[in-house]
Amino acid sequence: MLMSMLAAFALPHPPIAIQKIGRGEERNIQSTIDAYHRISKIIADINPDTVIISSPHSPYLRDGFFVGASNKVKGDFSRFGHPDIAATFEIDSDFAKQLREVNDRVRLYDNEDLGVDHGVMVPLEFIHQQGTYRWVILGISTLSTAEHKQLGRDIVRISEKSGKKTVFIASGDLSHRLKHDGPYGYIKEGAVFDKKITGILSSGNFDLLDSLDASLCEQAGECGLKGLHVLAGVLEGKTYDSHLLSYEGPFGVGYAVASFVLKQKNPYVDLARRTIEHYVKKREMLKLEDIDDLTLIQPSTGVFVSIHKQGRLRGCIGTIEPVRKNLALEIIFNAVAACSRDPRFYPVSQPELKDLDISVDILTKPQKISEKNELDVQRYGVIVVSKTRRGLLLPDLEGIDSVDQQISIARRKAGIESDEPVEMYRFEVVRHHD
């Protein structure tokens, strides 16, 4: 199953970027405008069913998140002297309602007359030059950063559940206090804040948001940080290419444009990797409700999770037959065991996570065989059984060149001597890897 959330973006919202409003001043932020056109082209190439956008200027609630749920809304730039620059666009109300079902902090507002703010209108003005899409408009809140991140996770859940092609936009400006002659004056912390945020956007390491000093953020006078926490939730556990396309602040407000295009991943390996990273960082199991791809909630079978580091085995644990109620749990429990309870290795540490290669083998039901000539080291794995002892070796392993070698290693793993009689079984695997 392919991912439905395909890209995410951090975008500023300077009305002066609109030519009729800027009246020539927009040329001072040409880098921002050029980056906006690049983003619009990326979105057009994706051709999403739905664009989800968070804006700090949408209704700001104390105990929840504003989400527009009417079928159509309209907006204009009257506040900036241009009511003639206006748009009416469709809302994906079904997506909004599903989001409310999974997140009780969501507050639905079904009001077509609720004006759309410039935090939405500026991105829309550029993006609609390339294509027309349905939208979901979100507000940020006084709720915790953890709640904002959870909103991002839930957006992905609904995206994957619906199968709709989606992109997410965090609309927001950085520090408003970069210049003495700017609208909000100057404070040295403004540039410090912007340097930290642009570093995060460039690297794509959103874990660093949690280490930002609260006093620095407050003094910077920003309006984009909580949107970035939603963005962090959207991207959590994903693999993506991150690019800071532009940053400038000639008017005293920091404008950053960044793109995060997600890479299609194997869902089995993705679940194993997310499980390992979650366990190593937090010492707790990943929960079923945190799984985006619901196709993994299927009848279970035998599963092996293998971890390699720099080409060498770092852990491998599995089950010959299912012991959990579904495949997702089978992968989760075996992934945790492979990274923490393989007796041949020390538990995986957090600094190692970025260097791990992970594969997931899905086993077919074992078939009893009577002769070793029914084996093929490339195609079949082997199970040898003697009373209560049982040894297994997966197929198509580097360095295993003969059936005799395969059987010998399986015997040795079970502590079965070479002259002891055994029952033999063969099985096939579907191997999934990055």
N, C-alpha and C positions, 0 to 999 in steps of 0.2 A: 504494500500500500504506500503510495507516494504521500509526502507531506502536503498539507493544505496551506499552512502558513509559510509563505515563500520568501518574504523579505520584510525588513523593518528599517525605519529611517528616523533620524533626529533632524528636525527642520526648524529654522527660526520663522518668525512671522512679522517681518517689517513691512508695514503698508507702503512705505516709501519705495519698496522694490517694484510696485506697480507703476508703470510709466505715467499714467494720467495723474497719479498722486505725487510721484516723485518730481515730475516736471524738470527732468535733467539731473536732479540730485541722486537719482538711482544709479547713475554711472559711478558714484563713489563706492557702491557695493556690487560692482560688476562680477567679482569673484563669486559672491553669493548667488547672484542671478544665473550665472553660467552653471553653477553646481545644481541649482534648482531645475534647470533644463535637463541636466543629466539624470537627475532623479525621475523627472517626468517620463523620460525615455525608458528608463529601467522599468517603471511601473507599466508603461504602455506595452512593453515587450512581454511582461508577465500577464497582462490583461486580466486582472483579478476580478472575481465576482463581487468582492466587498473590500472596501478600504476602511479600516478602523483608525480613528484619530483621537488622541487625547489633547485637550487644550486647557491651559490654566485660566483662560478667560471665559470658558463655559461656566454655567452655574456652579458655584463653589460651596459644597455642602459640608456640614460639620460631622455628620454621622453616616455618610454614605457617598456613593459616586453617582453623579448625574449621568444618565444615559437617555438620549433622545429616542423615542419609540413611535413617533408619528411616521406616516408613510412618505411624506414630503416635508421639506423645510426650505426656508428662503433666507437669504442674507444679502447685505450690501455694505458699502463703505460710507454710509451717511455720516458716521462719526468723524470721518476724515474728509468731509466735504464733497463726497462723490456718491450720492444715492443712485447715480446712473450705472455704476459698476455693481451689478447685482446678479444673483444666480438663484435658481430654484433647483433643488436636486433631491434625488430619491434616497430614502433611508431604508436600510435592511432591518425592518422592524422584527422579523423572525429571529435574526441573530441577536438583536437586543433583548428580546424576550427570553431566549434560551440562556443568555448570559445571566439574566436575573434568576433563573431557575437554579443555577449552580453557585451563585454568589449573592448572599442575602444582604450585602452592603450596596448592591445596585439599586438605584431609585429610578424607575422609568417615568419619563415625562412625555405624554402624548399631546403635544401642542404645536401645531403647524405655525402659529404666530410667534413662537419663541424665537427671537432673532438669533442668527448664527454670528458668532463673534469673529474678530479678525484673526484669532489664533487658528481658526478653521478656514476662513475665507482666503487668506493669503496662500496657503498651500493649495487650496482648491483652484484658485485662479491660474496657477501654473500647471497643475496636474491635468486640469480639464482642457488644456490646449492640445493634449495628446490623446485623450480618450475620456469617456464618460462612464462613471461607475456608481454603484450603490455605496452608501456610507453608513458608518456607525459613529456617532459623536459622543465622546466621554468627557466628563469633567474630572478634575482632581479634587482632593479633599483634605481636611485637617486630620484624617486618619493616618495611622503610622505608615512608615515606608514599607513595612512588612505587608500591610494590607494592600498597598499599591502594587507590590510585586506579585501578590496572590491574584490580583485582578488580571495582571499580564498572563499568568499561568492559565487562568480560566478562559481568557480570550483564545488561547491556543487550543484548549480542550474543546471549545465550541467549534472552532475552525476545523479541527480534525474530525469531530463527530459529524458535522454537516457535510464534510467533503468539499466545501467551497474553497476556491482559490482566494486567499486573503493576503493583504499586506497591512502592516501597522505603522502608524506615524506618531511619534511623540513631538508635538509642536511646543516650542518653548525657546525663549532667548536666554542667554547666559547673563553675566553681570550687567547691570544697568548703570554701573558707577565706574566707568573707565576713563572719563575725561572731565576736566574741570568745567568745560563749556558744554558738557552734555546735559540732558534734561534732568538727571538725578545727581549731578556732581561727580566728584572723584574720591575714591578711597583705595589705598594700595592693595587691600584684600581682593578687590575686584579682579585685577589681573592675575593674582595668585589663584583664585578660584577658577578662572577661565583656563589657565594653564593646566590645572589638574583635570578638569572636565574634558578638555580637548585631548589630553593624554589618554584618558579612559576611552573616549570615542575612537581614537586612532588604534588603540590596542585591542579594543573589544572586550577588555577585562572588566566587566561590570561588578565583579566582587569588590573592586576598589571603591565603589560608591559608599559602601558601608563604613569605610575608614575615614571618610571626610569629616573634618572638624565642624561641629554644628554651628559654632560661633562664626567661623569663616563663611559658611553658607548663608547665614543670616545677614552678615555685613555686606556680602557681595550684591545683595539686592537682585537676585535672579528670579526667573519665572518658569524655568524649565526642569528643575531638579526632580520633582515628583513624577513628572512624565517620564523621566529617564528610569525611575524605579519601576514603572509599569513596563517600559521597554526591556528592562533587565529580566522581568518575569517572563515576557514573551520569548526572550532568547535563551532562557535558562536551559542548560543541558543540550543546547543545539550546537552544531558546527556551522560556522559562517565565515564569509570573507568580510572583514571590516575595513572601511575606508573613510578617513576624514577628508572630505572633498574640498572644503574651504572653511576658513575662519577669518573674520575681520570685525573691527569695531570702530569705524571712523566717526560714528555719531555718538559714541559713548556707551553703546550697548553691544554686547558680544553676540555675533551671529555665527553659529556653527552649523554646517551641513554634513551629515554622515550617513553612510549606507551600510547595511548589514544584510547581505544576500545569503540565504541559507543554502547549505549543501544537502542534496538528497542523501539520506542515510538508510542503511539497512535497519529495519525496525527491531530485529532480534538483537543485533549488536548494539544498537542505540540504547535499548533497555538495559542490557548488561553493563554497558559503560556508565549510564546514569546511576545504576544501582551501586556500582563500585565506587564512583565518585561521592555519591551521597553517604554511603556507609563509612568510607575512609575519613570524610570531613566531619560527619556528625555522629558516627557510631550508632546509627539506627537504620532500620530497614526502610527501603522505599515502599510507599503505600500504593495499593491498587488505584486509588483515586487520583494519584499523581501521574498515571499513565495516559499519554495522549492518544496512542493508537489502540483503539478498542478491538481491532482484529486480533490482538494478542490474547484477549480473554476468550480462548478457545480450548477445547479438550486437550488435556496434557498428554505428553509422551516423554520418553527419556531424553534428557538434555545434558550436554557437557559444555561447560564454559572454560575456555583456555585463555590464559594471559601470557603474553610474551613481552620481553623488554630487550631491545637491541638484538632481536633474533633468538634470544634464549628463553626457555620456559621459565615463567615466574609464578605459575600456579595453574592447576587444572583439577576441577572437581565436577562430578556429574552423577546422574542417576540413570541406570540401565532401563528402568521402567518408571512410569510416573508415580510420584508420591504426594504431589500437590493437586489441588482441585482444578487448576487451569495452567496453561502453558506459561503465562506471564509470571505466576508465582514460582513455577519450576525454574525459570531463568533467574528470577530475583534471588531465591534461596541458594542456588548453585553459584551465582556470581559472588555473593557475599562469602560463601565457603571458599571459593577459589582464591579470593584476595586476602582471606584472613585465617583460614583453617587448614590449608594444605600443609601437612606435617613436614614436607620437604623444604619449606621456605618460611622465612620471617613474614609477618603480615605486611601487605603493601602500605607504604607511607605516602603522605600527601605530596611531597615533592616528586614522587615517581609518576603521578597520575598522567602527566603530559607525555610521558615516554612509553605508555603501554599500548600494545597492539592486542586486540581482543577478538576472539572468534567464538561463535556459538554453533555447536553441532546438534542438530535435531535428529534423533535416532528413530529408525523404523523398528517394528516389533521383531525381537530376535527369533530366528528360525534354527531349530535343532538340525545339526548335520552329523553324518556318520564318518566322513572321510575328509582329510585335510585338502584333498584336491578340489573340494567344493568351495575353497577359499580363494580370494584374490586380494593381495595386500593393498591394491589401489582402490578397489571397489568396496570390499567388505571389512568391517571390524570383526574382532573375534572375542568371544567370551568362553572361558574355560571354567568348569565347575567340578569340584571334588568335595562331596559332602557339604559342609557349611562354608567352604572356601570358594571364592569366586574372583577371577581376574579378568580384566577387560583391556583391550587395546583398540584404539580408534584406527580407521583405515587411512591410507594416503598420508603417512607420517614421514617426514624427512629422515633418512637413514635406515628405514625399514624396507629391505629389498626382497625378502623372501618370506614365504608362508611359515617355514620352520622358525625363522627369527621372530616372526610375529607371535607364534604360539609360545615360544620360549619366554619371551618378555611377559606375556600375559600370565604364564605359569609363575614366573618369578614374582610378579606383583602380588599374587595371591598366596605365595609361600607354598606352592605345589611343586614337588620334586619332578624331575623329568621322566622318571620311570613309574610315577603314579598314574593309574587310569583316570581319565577325565571325560566328562561330557562336553561337547563343543557346540557352540551356537554362532551363527553369523548374523550380522545386521548391516544395514546401509545407513549412511548419514547424509543429510543436506547441510553442507558447511556454509555458514554465513560469516563474512568478515568485512571489515571496512574497505 
